[in-house]
Amino acid sequence: MPDRSAVKGVLRTQHIETPSWAFGNSGTRFKVFAQEGIPRDAFEKIDDAATVHRFTGVAPSVAVHIPWDAVSDYAELAQHAKNAGVTIGAVNPNVFQDDDYRLGSLCNPDPAVRRKAVGHFLECIDIMDVTGSRDLSVWLADGLNYPGQDSISARQERLEESLRVVYDRLGEQQRMLLEYKFFEPAFYATDVPDWGTSYAHCLELGPKAQVLVDTGHHAPGTNIEFIVALLRRKGRLGGFHFNSRFYADDDLMVGAADPYQLFRIMSEIVFGGGLDPNSGVAFMLDQCHNIEPKIPALIRSVMNVQEATAKALLVDTDALRTAQQAGDVLDANAVLVDAFATDVRPLLAELREDMGLDPDPIAAYHRSGHAAKIRAERVGGAAAGWGA
């Protein structure tokens, strides 16, 4: 059984990035339920991310979304983050809300639209240069609704050409993380529908292009931990967008639908050395909380990732290997089940106390009165970005 102090040592170094868009009003295609105390600009989103970090101790960076978080001075934004105790993480371009992108962005048949989209990506890399961000997080809504609408092959060629321009602009320490989604908003064909398509483009581009796995972007029944294990083994696992879903949408707290799946994913991360700070695997949340309070939902999500990670670290790998080598199917499975069944909350509470934090972040947040404070101070909170 792994040493308890060693497990806490690894957990202490885990970093889980929060998304700026999770703190603004958001909704479904049908309704946005506005909340009180919502940030009015990018600076207040940074403040909320810093609040999550203050209570959890392991969320020291915040991803931004451009133009949702556009400001006149990105150096000022980065300094504001530093003063608040966090840093700017991944920069996420938006090439899905402009009317010009009705038929796609990087895959659009119109070269002028493609140039516009590429230009936006290059602008985001400029922002990365100023803020010190390492990761350009790429998700495309490009796709087709009808057979014959466009050439599938030609769209892949356009995608390859556009990504090449963006890739060649990356700095020495910067990366492109290419996300995928098997459907939505396209109904017939999505231009980057799965990890294999993302992986193929990343291989073509070079070592600074890696796959971003969103845990909610798969068909039901997909073995996500297999994808994680293979990409990690090939050195192309750039990171995660953690969230959860039941049917289609992916904006629930991570681990909400299937905590055992999250544990299995984290187990493959542990087995493959993905928790090593030098591994380059980024752990990021990607959620927009529509009916639940924003900050507590993010705190809970960070805690859920921590719990899954702690359980994965408690897997008795010696016993697991012994059972696997012996072909003992039941014992091998039991090793994983035993670790998953372990109540790691006392361990995590102890870790937080060691870090000078309250052992119960949610209770501490509610006692802090922070929610009432921002409700009183902020009026006219902004939408997350999609016209909500």
N, C-alpha and C positions, 0 to 999 in steps of 0.2 A: 504493500500500500504506500503511495507517495507520502513523503514527509509533509506534515501540516505547515511548517514554517516555510518550506520551499514553495508550496502552493500559494501561500500568501505573498511571497516575494514576487512571483510571476504576476499575480493579480494586481499588485501594486503598480506594475509598469504598464498595464493594459490601458490603451487610450481609445475612447469611443467618441467619435466626432458627431456633433449635433448639426442639424440643418437649419439655416436661418428661416426658411419658409415654414417650418413647423410652428413658429411662434405667431404667425399672422392668421387672420381669419381665412378660412378655406371651406370647401364644401364639395358636394357632388355635382353632377350635371343638373341637379334639380333644385338645390337650395344651399345657401350659405347661412349658417347660424352665427351671427355676430356675437362676440364675447367682449366683456369689459376688460380694460387693462391691456389691450392688444398694442404691440409696438406701432409707433407712428412712422418710423423710418428705420433704416439699416442700423443706425447706432443703437437704437433701443432693442433691436433684435439681438445685437451683440451682447447687450446688457443681460437679456434673458438667458442667452447661452451661458454667460458667465455665472448666472445664478444656478443653473443646473450643475455646472462644474463645482461651485462652492459647496453644494450639498452632497455631491457624489465623489469628488476628488479625482475622477478619471475621465473627464470630458473637457480637455484643455483646448479644443479647437472647434471652430464653427465653419461649416461650408456656406458659401454665398452663391446667389443665383442672379445672373445678370440678364436683363435689366431690372429685375425685381428689387435688387439691392444697389442700384446705381447711385453713386454719389459724385460730387464734383472733385473730390480729392481722396483718392484711395490710400495714400500715405497717411492721411488723417484718420481714415477708418482703421487702418492697421495699428496705428498708435493708440486709438481708442480701445481696440481689442486688448492690446498689451497692458494698458492701464487698468483694464477690467480683469486681467488675469488669464486671458485666453489669447489664441492666435487665429488668424484667418487660415482656414483649411482649403478644401477643394473649391475651385471656381467652376460653376455650372453654367454653360451658355444656354440661351433660350432661342431655339430656331423652330418654334412650333406655334407661336401666337400671332405673328405678323400675317396679314392677308396674303402677302406674296408667297407664303409657305403652304398655301392650300393644296398644292400638288407635290409638296415635299420641299426640302431645303438642300442638303448636299446631293440629293438624288433627283432634284427637280429637272425636268427636260429643258428648262430655260436657263441658258448659261449665265444670264444676268442675275437671276435669283441665286444660282449657286455661288456666284462671286460675292453677292451680298452676305450669304450665310458664312462663307469662308472668312470674309472680312470681320464678321462678328466674333468668330472663333479667335482670330488673330488679336482682336481687341481684348478678349478675355485673357490671352496669354500676356498681353501688356499689363493687365491688372495683376496677374500672377507675379510678374517681375517686380512690381511696386510693393505688393503685400507680402512677398516671400512664400507664396503658395507653391506647393510641389505638384499638385494634381489638377489636370484639366479633366473634369468629369463629363463625359459625352453621352447623352441620350438623344436619340432621334425619333421623332414621330412619323418619319417618312414611311410610306407604304401605298398600297393600292386597294381600292374598294371593289374593283370589278376585273375579271379576266379580260385581257386585251387593252386595258386602260393605258398601259405603258409596257415597254420591254423590260422584263425582269433582269435580263442579262445586262442591258444597257445601264440600268439603274445601279447595278453593282460596279460597273466600270466607272460611272460618275462618282460613286461613293469612294472608290479606291483613289481616284485622282484628287478629289477634294481633301480626303484625309491625309494624303501625302503632303499637300501644301501646308496643312496645319502641323503635321508631325515635324516637318523640316524647320519650322519656326520655334519649336520647343527648345528651352535652354538645357544646359548640360545636366542639371539636377531636376529637371521637370519631366513629368510623365503624362501620357494620355491614357485615361481609363475608359474603355469602350463598353458601354452597357448594352443590354439587349432586352427585348420584350416580345413575346411570341404573338401578341395581338394587342389591339387598341393603340391609336384610334383606327388603324387600318383593319378592314374586315376580311379581305381576300388574301393579301400578302403583305408582310412587314419586311422592310429592307434589312433590318438587323433583328431577326426573330429569335435567335438562340445563341447559346455559348459557342457553338461550332462556327457560326458565321463571324462572330466577334473574334474568336481565336484565329481564324483564317486571315482576317484583315490585320490583326496584330502581328502575326508571323510575317506577313508581307511588308509591314511598315518597319519593323525593327524592335529592338529590346526596350525602347522607351514606351512602347504601346502594350498595354496589358488589359486583361478582361476584368470587368466589374460585374460581380454577381449580385443581382437584386433578388432577395429571397422570395419576393412576391411575384416574380416575372416568369413563372413556369406553368406548364400545363399540370392539371391535377395528377398526382401520383408520381411526378418526376422525382428521381433520386438526386436531390441537390448535393448531397454529400459526395456522391460519385463525381459530379462535375468539379467540386471543390478539390477533391483528392487528385484528379487528373491534372487540373490546371496548376495546382501547387507543385506537383511532381515535374511538370514541364517548365516551371518558373514563370508562368504567365498569369498567376492569380494576383491581380493588382489590389483588390479589396472587395468590400461588401457595401451594399445598401441594405441595411437590416430593416425589415418591416414584417408584416404578417397579413394574411388574407384568408377568407373562407371560400369565396367563389371566384371573383374576378378582381375587384379593386384591391389595392395593396397599401392602404393607409392606416392599418391597425397597428397597435403596439407590437413590437417584435416579440415573438413567442406566444402571442395571444391565441392563435389557432392551433398550434401544434408545438408545445414546448419540447417534446421529445425529438422532433425534427431539428430544432435549434441546437439541442444537445448533440445530436449526431453530427451536425455540421461543425460545431466547435470541436468535437472529438477529432475529426479529420484534420482540423487546423492544428490541434495539439500534436497529433501523431506526425504531421508533416513539418513541424517546426515553425508554423506560421505565427506563433506568439513571440518569437524572437524579434526584438526591435529592429534588427537588421534584415528581416525577411521582406520588408516592404509592403506587407499586407495591411491595408487600411480598413479600419472598422468604422463605418459611418452609418448613421441612422437616416432613413428617408421616409418620413411620415408627415402627414398633415392631419392633425386631430380636429375633427369636425364638431363633436358634441361634448368631448371631455376637456377639462381645463388643460391648457397647453403645457405649462411648465411641469406640473405633476406627472403628466403623461410621458414627457421626455425623461424625467427622473426615473419613473417606473421602467421605461424601456432600457435605460442604462443598467438598472439593477437586474433586469431580465437577462441581458447579455452577460453580466457578471456572474449570475447564478449558473447559466449554462456553461460558462467557461470554467467555473470552479468545479462543477461536476465532471467536466471533461478532464480536468487536471487530476481528479481523484480516481480515474480509471487505472486499475492495477495492470499496467502494460506487461509486466513479467508474466502474470497469470494468464493474460490474454494471449500472449505469444505462445505460451506453453500449450494452452488449449487449442490454438490454431494449428500448431505444429503436429499435435496429436490427432487432429481431425475431430476434436470433441465439439460438436456443433452446439450442444446445449450449454456446456460450461463456458464456451467463448461468448455466447449471447448473454449468459448470466452475468459475466463480468461487466458488460456495458449496462445491463439493467440495474445491477447493484449500485453502480456509480450514479446513475440517473435518479435512483430512489433515495439517495443520500440527501438529508436536509442540510444544505450548506448555508442557510441563513445565519446560524450562530457563528460560523467561520467568517462570513462577510461582515457581520457586526463587529467581531473582534478586529478584523482588518481595519475597518473604518475608525475604531477607537485608537488603534495604533497610529493612524494617519491624522489624528486630532479632529476627527469628524464625529458627528452624531451617528450612532449605530443604526438609526432608523431615519434615512433621508426624507421620506415622505412625511413622517410625523414632525420632523424638525422643520420642514418647509411650512407646514400648516401652522406650527407654533410661532414661526418667525413674523407672521403678519404681512409678509411680502405681497401676497395676493391683494389684500385690502389696500396696501400702499400704492400699487401700480394702478388699481382701479380708480383711486382718487386722483392720481397725478396725470394719467393719460386719458385724453378724450379724443375720439375720432380715430381709433386704431385702423391701420391699413389692412387691406386684403393681402393674401399671400402673393397674389400676382396675376391671377387669370381673370381679372375683371369682376371678381366676386364682390 
